[in-house]
Amino acid sequence: MAPPTPGTGDEPVVTGQQATVPVPAAAGGGPVSHAIFRLARLHRMFAGQLLRRIGLHPGQELVMMHLWELGPQRQIDLVRLMDSDAATMTRTVRRLEQSGFVRRRPSPTDKRASLIEPTAASHALRRQVEQVWSQLEEISTAGLTDDERTAALHTLERLERNLVQAATDSTCSSDAER
């Protein structure tokens, strides 16, 4: 067992590094998963702080990035691009619309669908969003060498591929059981 984390009592730490929060004993079988959870939470918190300064919430900037790059999109296409769900995307688009960053217009090819398009106000935000992402990258990778950054990126991409494959396998086995 690793030494306790200072200031947290006798909770064990499952790695040689000091965690920012106590690692519960039940998470001892998943130290990488627990670290990913902690990292994602902190990353989202910092992203939220930086994005609030420019009138966005975490996740909204990603929708805007896709719209800036791809142009107007149907909401269902944004759901697919973001690997989101319809309800979350509906709330996100509604909030962006209320803030004046997107507008809906009828699709010229599908009368049942609307296209979500970025407004001039959102285009004015683009540079600020890029700056926020650069700042978040610097905060997240401070003290890492270029090689360490590259290795971290490769590791994260591998972890993502593993989870995508597990989700695909799970979907395939669920379909087979029906």
C-alpha positions in Angstrom: 0.0 0.0 0.0 1.2 3.5 -0.9 1.6 6.1 1.8 -1.4 8.2 2.7 -2.0 11.5 0.9 -1.1 14.3 3.2 -4.0 16.1 4.8 -6.6 13.5 3.9 -6.3 11.0 6.8 -5.3 7.4 6.1 -6.7 7.0 2.6 -4.3 4.9 0.5 -2.9 6.3 -2.7 -2.6 3.7 -5.4 0.2 5.4 -7.4 3.5 6.9 -6.4 2.1 10.4 -7.3 0.0 12.4 -4.9 -3.6 12.6 -6.0 -5.5 15.9 -5.7 -8.4 14.0 -4.1 -8.3 10.8 -2.0 -8.4 7.6 -3.9 -11.1 5.4 -2.4 -10.0 1.8 -1.7 -12.8 0.6 -4.0 -11.0 2.4 -6.9 -7.8 0.5 -6.1 -8.5 -1.9 -9.0 -8.8 1.0 -11.4 -6.1 3.6 -10.7 -5.9 4.7 -14.4 -9.7 5.0 -14.6 -9.7 7.0 -11.4 -6.9 9.3 -12.7 -8.8 9.9 -15.9 -11.9 10.8 -13.9 -10.0 13.3 -11.8 -8.2 14.7 -14.8 -11.4 15.1 -16.8 -13.1 16.8 -13.8 -10.2 19.3 -13.4 -9.9 20.0 -17.1 -13.6 20.7 -17.4 -13.4 23.0 -14.4 -10.6 25.0 -15.8 -12.2 25.1 -19.3 -15.4 26.4 -17.6 -13.6 29.2 -15.8 -11.8 30.3 -19.0 -14.9 29.9 -21.3 -17.2 31.8 -18.9 -15.1 34.9 -19.5 -16.2 34.9 -23.1 -19.8 33.9 -22.5 -19.6 30.1 -23.2 -20.0 26.9 -21.2 -17.8 23.8 -21.7 -19.0 21.9 -24.7 -20.5 24.9 -26.4 -17.1 25.9 -27.9 -16.8 22.5 -29.5 -20.2 22.9 -31.2 -19.0 26.3 -32.4 -15.7 24.9 -33.6 -17.6 22.4 -35.8 -19.9 25.1 -37.1 -17.1 27.5 -37.9 -15.2 24.7 -39.7 -18.1 22.9 -41.5 -20.7 25.6 -41.9 -24.4 25.2 -41.1 -25.3 21.7 -39.8 -28.5 19.8 -39.0 -28.8 19.2 -35.3 -28.7 15.5 -35.8 -25.4 15.9 -37.6 -24.0 17.8 -34.6 -25.2 15.0 -32.3 -23.1 12.6 -34.4 -20.1 14.8 -34.7 -20.0 15.4 -31.0 -20.9 11.8 -30.1 -23.7 13.4 -28.0 -27.3 12.7 -27.4 -30.3 14.6 -28.8 -31.5 16.1 -25.5 -28.0 17.5 -24.6 -27.6 18.9 -28.1 -31.0 20.5 -28.0 -30.2 22.3 -24.7 -26.7 23.3 -26.1 -28.1 24.7 -29.3 -31.0 26.5 -27.5 -28.5 28.2 -25.1 -26.2 29.2 -28.0 -29.2 30.6 -29.8 -30.4 32.6 -26.8 -26.8 34.0 -26.5 -26.9 35.0 -30.1 -24.1 32.7 -31.3 -26.2 30.5 -33.6 -29.5 30.8 -35.5 -31.8 28.2 -37.0 -32.9 28.4 -40.6 -35.0 25.9 -42.6 -33.0 23.3 -44.5 -33.3 23.8 -48.3 -33.2 20.0 -48.9 -35.3 18.7 -46.0 -38.4 20.7 -45.0 -38.6 18.8 -41.7 -35.1 19.9 -40.6 -33.4 23.1 -39.5 -29.9 24.1 -40.1 -27.9 25.5 -37.2 -25.5 28.2 -38.4 -23.0 30.4 -36.6 -23.8 34.1 -36.4 -21.5 37.1 -36.9 -21.4 37.4 -33.1 -20.0 33.8 -32.8 -17.4 34.5 -35.5 -16.2 37.4 -33.4 -15.6 34.8 -30.6 -13.5 32.4 -32.7 -10.1 33.9 -31.9 -11.0 34.1 -28.2 -12.0 30.4 -28.2 -8.7 29.5 -29.9 -6.9 31.5 -27.2 -8.8 29.7 -24.4 -7.9 26.3 -25.9 -4.2 27.4 -26.2 -4.3 28.6 -22.6 -5.9 25.3 -21.4 -3.3 23.3 -23.3 -0.5 25.3 -21.6 -2.1 24.8 -18.1 -2.6 21.1 -18.7 0.8 20.3 -20.1 2.9 22.8 -18.1 6.4 21.4 -17.4 6.2 18.6 -20.0 8.8 18.4 -22.7 7.7 18.1 -26.3 8.4 14.4 -26.2 6.3 14.0 -23.1 3.4 15.9 -24.7 3.6 13.7 -27.7 3.7 10.5 -25.6 0.8 11.7 -23.5 -1.2 12.4 -26.6 -0.5 9.0 -28.0 -1.4 7.4 -24.7 -4.7 9.3 -24.5 -5.5 8.4 -28.1 -4.8 4.7 -27.3 -7.1 4.8 -24.3 -9.8 6.4 -26.4 -9.5 3.7 -29.1 -9.8 1.1 -26.4 -13.0 2.6 -25.1 -14.4 3.1 -28.6 -13.7 -0.6 -29.4 -15.2 -1.7 -26.1 -18.4 0.3 -26.9 -18.5 -1.1 -30.4 -18.1 -4.7 -29.0 -20.7 -4.0 -26.4 -23.2 -2.7 -29.0 -22.5 -5.7 -31.3 -23.0 -8.2 -28.5 -26.2 -6.4 -27.3 -27.5 -6.6 -30.9 -26.7 -10.3 -31.1 -28.6 -11.0 -27.9 -31.8 -9.6 -29.3 
